[in-house]
């Protein structure tokens, strides 16, 4: 299942906590230092992901230069608030679309299924 991500520059925007919204943060540079994402499932959980600046060995990466429809990797996980060991949503932000990893790849890419093979 895919759903469109919503990019907001202003964290006070009333729609910022909508499912799947995100914004980049900057700390003294023109290069983003982190991305704040809101869970696409609708639970309104949000998390800040530190971005790898090329000097670190950890963090998330942003592929490409289009920050309104980014690809962020590795996958993003949202845990239950009352039990951080239980992941309730896991997926990718690919070219501005949320991809749920629980959906089989054939369904995600809309490839026709082969019946009877």
QUIWOVEN-V642435 format. One record per residue. PSI is psi in radians with two decimals (* if undefined). BURIAL is I if it has 9 or more other ideal C-beta (glycine too) atoms within 8 Angstrom, else O. D_LAST is the distance of its C-alpha to the last C-alpha in Angstrom with 1 decimal. Layout:
<<PSI | BURIAL | D_LAST> <PSI | BURIAL | D_LAST>>
//
This chain:
<<2.30 | O | 24.4> <2.66 | O | 27.0> <2.55 | I | 30.6> <2.41 | O | 33.5> <2.60 | I | 36.0> <2.13 | I | 39.7> <2.21 | I | 42.2> <2.30 | I | 45.8> <-0.52 | O | 48.7> <1.99 | O | 51.0> <-0.22 | O | 50.3> <-0.04 | O | 52.7> <2.33 | O | 50.7> <-0.37 | O | 50.1> <0.06 | O | 46.3> <-0.59 | I | 45.8> <0.25 | O | 44.4> <2.65 | O | 41.7> <2.25 | I | 38.1> <0.11 | I | 36.8> <2.75 | I | 40.2> <2.80 | I | 41.4> <2.61 | I | 44.5> <2.56 | I | 45.7> <2.63 | I | 48.9> <2.38 | I | 51.4> <1.43 | O | 54.1> <0.13 | O | 56.7> <3.07 | O | 54.4> <-0.01 | O | 52.4> <2.30 | O | 49.3> <2.47 | I | 47.4> <-0.37 | I | 48.0> <2.93 | I | 45.6> <2.31 | I | 43.2> <2.16 | I | 43.6> <2.55 | I | 40.4> <2.34 | I | 40.0> <2.30 | I | 36.9> <-0.22 | I | 34.5> <-0.32 | O | 33.8> <0.03 | O | 37.3> <-0.18 | O | 39.1> <0.17 | O | 41.6> <2.49 | O | 41.5> <2.63 | I | 42.5> <2.64 | O | 42.7> <2.17 | O | 44.2> <2.10 | I | 42.3> <2.39 | I | 44.5> <2.50 | I | 43.4> <2.22 | I | 43.6> <0.20 | O | 46.4> <-0.23 | O | 45.6> <-0.30 | O | 48.2> <2.86 | O | 46.5> <-0.04 | O | 43.8> <3.01 | O | 42.4> <3.02 | I | 41.6> <2.71 | I | 39.1> <2.61 | I | 38.7> <2.14 | I | 38.7> <2.43 | O | 36.9> <3.12 | O | 38.5> <-0.08 | O | 41.8> <1.81 | O | 40.9> <-0.07 | O | 41.8> <-0.38 | O | 41.1> <1.17 | O | 37.3> <2.86 | I | 37.0> <2.15 | I | 34.2> <2.27 | I | 35.3> <2.71 | O | 33.9> <-2.96 | O | 33.1> <2.74 | O | 31.4> <2.33 | I | 33.8> <2.49 | O | 34.0> <2.15 | I | 36.1> <2.78 | I | 37.4> <2.41 | O | 38.9> <-0.68 | O | 42.6> <-0.14 | O | 43.7> <1.60 | O | 41.4> <-0.13 | O | 40.6> <-0.18 | O | 38.2> <1.93 | O | 35.7> <2.18 | O | 33.7> <-0.26 | O | 32.8> <2.36 | I | 31.4> <2.32 | I | 30.0> <-2.93 | I | 28.9> <2.63 | I | 29.8> <1.81 | I | 32.3> <1.98 | O | 30.7> <0.78 | O | 32.8> <0.17 | I | 34.4> <2.38 | I | 31.3> <2.27 | I | 30.5> <2.03 | I | 26.9> <2.20 | I | 26.1> <-0.18 | O | 24.3> <-0.24 | O | 22.9> <2.25 | I | 20.6> <2.52 | O | 17.1> <-0.65 | O | 17.3> <-0.63 | O | 14.6> <-0.60 | O | 17.0> <-0.63 | I | 20.0> <0.02 | O | 19.3> <0.51 | O | 18.1> <2.52 | O | 15.1> <2.39 | O | 12.8> <2.50 | O | 9.7> <2.06 | O | 6.3> <2.36 | O | 5.7> <0.24 | O | 3.8> <* | O | 0.0>>
//
